Structures are given as structure tokens and as C-alpha cells.
Amino acid sequence: MLRERVHERGAGRDFASRWSPVVPRPVPVGLPMKVLTHPAAMRAWSDGRRQSGRRVVVVPTMGALHQGHRALIDEARRHGEDVVVTIFVNPLQFNSSTDFQGYPRPIDDDLSTCAAAGVDAVYAPTAAVMYPPGFQTHVEPGALADRLEGEHRPGHFRGVTTVVAKLFAAVRPDVAVFGQKDAQQLAIVRRMVSDLDLGVDVVSMPTVREPDGLAMSSRNRRLSPAERDAAVCIWRGLQALGAAVDAGERDPAALTATGVAPILAEPLARLEYLELVDRDDFEPVRSVGAGPVLAVTAVWCGEVRLIDNIELP
């Protein structure tokens, strides 16, 4: 497998260079799926499809695909004739070199998953292609990126908006499909698409969950068996909060206390935040019921950070 020198860089940090396998092996013979690794090749493929009257739909991912991604791919098929999955572990959105290094990269399994799902093309650029020497232009998100994930992960959303803009420029999609688990990211991408007149229809899909309620995430595979069992406290907390709303509670402080109790009771979990916010601007709400409200949370289980949310009625 080919390897390249990856220079990780982000807002306010300069990670040490290290070797990382990034170029996937060819798709098995007989499968029609295209695997493209350069923006010019991706644009040429996409432009050809669109010129023939076909709609191109993109599912941006960082790989380590699971059933949640498969649901996004299935949804994408409903919005156009050609589905593109992007696979790129974006160094700009990581705040820790350890987290970046530990992020799973089962590229061959991912290609098999995409082929089995009927994906038409995979765009899997290398870090050297995405951020060549001299790269210095970033997309700065606005106030939406200042709170919650933005506060706890400085520079994270700057990396997200930059990479999504570059992926859109290469794929040139008509539609992009994102999961609602990353709710703040979804709101920021929608704002960027609107503010920059990118002409992409952003579609969201409900969070896909494991049978015990844990939100599906590529990070879940890094949990030990004990941490995996403990992580269910996140869903228990959100369920308890939702049940309190159903019972008539509307005070954010009381609801927050209800939601954090199962998480604080779990010895292997460490709460980072749980807040009730407006779904559109992510500002704290004074009461539940006046508009669309999300309960959003971030929890550490061991060295793995997990996020989740539910929408309150």
C-alpha cells in the first residue's frame, strides 16, 4: 500500500509529521464503483454525470463506515441517480494528535461496504492532495461555532467548514446528506452553504442507534467492552430528560439535572456538557416548548469522546 507523509495542521497547532497509509487498494474486479483520489478526476466524473441530466448526491464521511453511514447512503439514493461517498480523515478538525492517530481507517472494508451499497463513486483524496505545501486558505464559521463543540474543541469547526467546502468543490453535488448526531456541525454546514451560495441541498437523517440506544459512531469501536457498556448511560440520560418533558417539565435547569443524573452515576463516564439549546442557533433556551429545542451532550468514556442529542417536542 502506498504511503505518504502527512503534515497535520489546524487552528493554533502544528502536529508533528508522521507516516500514514492513505491510498486505498483497487476495488475488486467486476464492481462498477469508481474510486477517485484527485479533485480534478472527481470533478470530471461528476460533471459528466450532471451533463447527462443525472443528479449527484454526496455523503461526506471520515470512513470506518457503519450502519448509520449505510442509512445515509440509502437516503442519498432517494435524492439522485448517482451517489458519491467521500472518505477522508480530516486532520484540520482534530484537536489532539492522539485522537487523529487513533481514528480507525479500515479503508478496504469501507470500499467493500460502499460497493455492496451500490455507491457509484468513492472520493478518497490523500492529505497531500487536500492540503498541499503552501495551503493557507480556510473557511471561518460564524457565531454558531463559538459554543459547545466549538468551545471545547477550538478550531474544530474551522476544519469542518474548510474540508466540506473543498469536498463540495471537488464532487459538485446537487445534494449532500448528513446525520443528525452531529447536530451543531449540521447547522454550521447549512449556514455555510447558505452564506456562500454553494447551491447544495443539505438533507439530514435521524441518528441511527444500536439496539441498546447508543448512537452509532466510528469511535464506538475504540471503546473497551466495559466502556461500551458504560456508554449507554448517554442514551439513558437523554431518555430520562425526554420523559421529563413528556411529563410536563419545561424548566431547562430541572431537565438538565434529570439528564445528567444517569451519566454522573456511571463510574466510567465523564460528562463534558449537557445543555438545552435552540436547534437553529445553538443558544441556551429559557424554556422548552416555544420552539425547536435540542438536548445536546458530550461524554468521555475512557479516552473516547462521544456526542449525542435528541430533539424535544
Buried (B, 14 or more C-beta within 10 A) or exposed (E): EEEBEBBBBBBEBEBEEEEBEBBBEEBEEEBEBBBBBEBEBBBEBBEEBBEEEBBBBBBBBBBBBBEBBBBBBBBBBEBBBBBBBBBBBBBBBBBEBEBBBBBBBBBBEBBBBBBEBEBBBBBBBBBBBBBEEEBEEBBEBEEBBEBBBBEBBBBBBBBBBBBBBBBBEBBBBBBBBBBBBBBBBBBBBBBBBEEEEBEBBBBBBEBBBBEEBBBBBBBBEBBEEEBBBBBBBBBBBBBBBBEBBEEEBBEBEEBBBBBBBBBBEBEBBBBBBBBBBBBEEBEEBEEBEEEEBBBBBBBBBBEBBBBBBBBBE
